[in-house]
Amino acid sequence: MLKLTPEIWKKIQEINSDRNDRIQYVKDKTHYGKSDYWAFPDDDQGDCEDISIAKQYDLEDIAMVKQSGLKAKGIESFLATCWCYPNKPVGQRGYHAICVVPTDYGDYILDNRFPMVYHFEDCGYLWHKREMEDGTWRKIKA
């Protein structure tokens, strides 16, 4: 869990804005010729999973991780979470991945759809699954 200070909060917001601005959203089918493919967007193109991975990398790569005592261990320190689109019938819901930052003030999400960083409970999403620290996925809400 990350100790949230004003400096760290500013850096989290900068990471979200920077990656949202820099990475062009491109669907996996167009980019990789596959319907679903998770990869680091080293060509500054990717979909929500790829953008989430880039944000995880940035969060783990900065000094705040070492200063906070959090050990950078790949995607285990900052987790990807999938959610269902709200206000749609079950058959019309799609999935979207975001980066979650666990802090002493709760979990915050970095989402390529929004410039602001939101608290996990305040974003208005209908949550479906969450990646756990051991790499497994746990169902949150249907």
C-alpha positions as CSV (number, residue, x, y, z in Angstrom):
1,M,0.0,0.0,0.0
2,L,1.3,3.4,-1.0
3,K,1.5,6.2,1.5
4,L,-0.3,9.1,-0.2
5,T,1.4,12.4,0.1
6,P,0.8,15.6,-1.9
7,E,3.9,14.9,-4.0
8,I,2.9,11.3,-4.7
9,W,-0.7,12.4,-5.5
10,K,0.7,14.9,-8.1
11,K,2.9,12.2,-9.6
12,I,0.0,9.8,-9.9
13,Q,-2.1,12.5,-11.7
14,E,0.9,13.3,-14.0
15,I,1.3,9.6,-15.0
16,N,-2.4,9.3,-15.8
17,S,-2.4,12.5,-17.9
18,D,0.9,11.8,-19.7
19,R,-0.1,8.3,-20.8
20,N,-3.6,9.3,-21.7
21,D,-2.2,12.1,-23.9
22,R,0.7,10.2,-25.4
23,I,-0.8,6.8,-26.2
24,Q,-3.2,6.7,-29.2
25,Y,-6.1,4.3,-28.6
26,V,-6.1,1.5,-31.1
27,K,-8.1,-1.7,-30.8
28,D,-6.1,-4.9,-30.6
29,K,-7.7,-6.3,-33.8
30,T,-6.3,-3.3,-35.8
31,H,-3.0,-3.1,-33.9
32,Y,-2.1,-6.8,-33.5
33,G,-4.6,-8.6,-35.7
34,K,-6.0,-10.4,-32.6
35,S,-9.2,-9.7,-30.8
36,D,-7.4,-9.5,-27.4
37,Y,-3.7,-9.0,-26.8
38,W,-2.1,-7.4,-23.7
39,A,1.3,-5.7,-24.4
40,F,3.3,-2.7,-23.3
41,P,2.6,0.1,-25.8
42,D,6.2,0.8,-26.8
43,D,5.0,2.3,-30.1
44,D,2.6,4.7,-28.3
45,Q,-0.5,2.8,-29.6
46,G,-2.7,0.4,-27.7
47,D,-6.0,-0.3,-26.1
48,C,-7.1,0.1,-22.5
49,E,-5.1,-2.9,-21.2
50,D,-1.9,-1.7,-22.9
51,I,-2.4,1.8,-21.5
52,S,-3.0,0.3,-18.0
53,I,0.2,-1.7,-18.3
54,A,2.2,1.5,-19.3
55,K,0.8,3.3,-16.2
56,Q,1.7,0.3,-14.0
57,Y,5.3,0.5,-15.4
58,D,5.5,4.2,-14.7
59,L,4.2,3.9,-11.2
60,E,6.7,1.2,-10.4
61,D,9.6,2.9,-12.2
62,I,9.5,6.2,-10.2
63,A,11.3,6.8,-7.0
64,M,8.1,7.2,-5.0
65,V,7.7,3.4,-5.1
66,K,11.1,2.9,-3.5
67,Q,10.6,5.7,-1.0
68,S,7.2,4.3,0.1
69,G,8.7,0.9,0.9
70,L,6.5,-0.7,-1.8
71,K,8.5,-3.3,-3.8
72,A,8.1,-3.1,-7.6
73,K,7.3,-6.6,-8.7
74,G,5.9,-6.2,-12.2
75,I,2.1,-5.9,-12.4
76,E,1.7,-7.1,-8.8
77,S,2.2,-3.8,-7.2
78,F,-0.3,-1.8,-9.2
79,L,-3.2,-3.9,-10.4
80,A,-5.3,-3.9,-13.5
81,T,-9.1,-4.1,-12.9
82,C,-11.8,-4.9,-15.3
83,W,-15.3,-3.4,-15.1
84,C,-18.5,-3.6,-17.0
85,Y,-20.0,-0.6,-18.7
86,P,-22.7,0.8,-16.4
87,N,-26.4,1.2,-17.4
88,K,-26.4,-1.4,-20.1
89,P,-28.2,-4.7,-20.3
90,V,-26.0,-7.7,-19.4
91,G,-25.7,-8.8,-23.1
92,Q,-24.4,-5.4,-24.2
93,R,-21.7,-4.9,-21.6
94,G,-18.1,-4.8,-22.6
95,Y,-15.0,-4.9,-20.5
96,H,-12.5,-2.1,-19.9
97,A,-9.1,-2.3,-18.0
98,I,-7.8,0.4,-15.7
99,C,-4.8,0.8,-13.4
100,V,-5.5,0.6,-9.6
101,V,-3.2,2.3,-7.1
102,P,-3.7,1.0,-3.5
103,T,-3.0,3.8,-1.0
104,D,-3.5,4.5,2.7
105,Y,-6.5,6.6,1.6
106,G,-8.1,3.8,-0.5
107,D,-7.7,2.6,-4.0
108,Y,-7.5,5.1,-6.9
109,I,-8.0,4.4,-10.6
110,L,-6.1,5.7,-13.5
111,D,-8.3,5.3,-16.6
112,N,-7.5,6.2,-20.2
113,R,-11.1,7.4,-20.6
114,F,-10.8,10.2,-18.0
115,P,-8.1,12.9,-17.3
116,M,-8.8,12.8,-13.6
117,V,-7.8,10.2,-11.1
118,Y,-10.8,8.8,-9.2
119,H,-11.3,6.9,-6.0
120,F,-12.3,3.4,-6.7
121,E,-15.8,3.9,-5.0
122,D,-16.5,7.2,-6.7
123,C,-16.2,6.5,-10.4
124,G,-19.6,5.1,-11.0
125,Y,-18.6,1.9,-12.7
126,L,-20.3,-1.4,-12.4
127,W,-17.3,-3.6,-11.2
128,H,-16.9,-7.1,-12.5
129,K,-13.5,-8.5,-11.6
130,R,-10.3,-7.4,-10.0
131,E,-6.8,-8.7,-10.3
132,M,-5.3,-9.8,-7.0
133,E,-1.7,-9.5,-5.9
134,D,-1.0,-13.2,-6.7
135,G,-2.1,-12.6,-10.3
136,T,-5.5,-14.3,-10.1
137,W,-8.8,-12.5,-10.9
138,R,-11.6,-12.3,-8.3
139,K,-15.2,-11.5,-9.2
140,I,-16.4,-8.3,-7.4
141,K,-19.9,-7.7,-8.8
142,A,-21.9,-9.0,-11.7
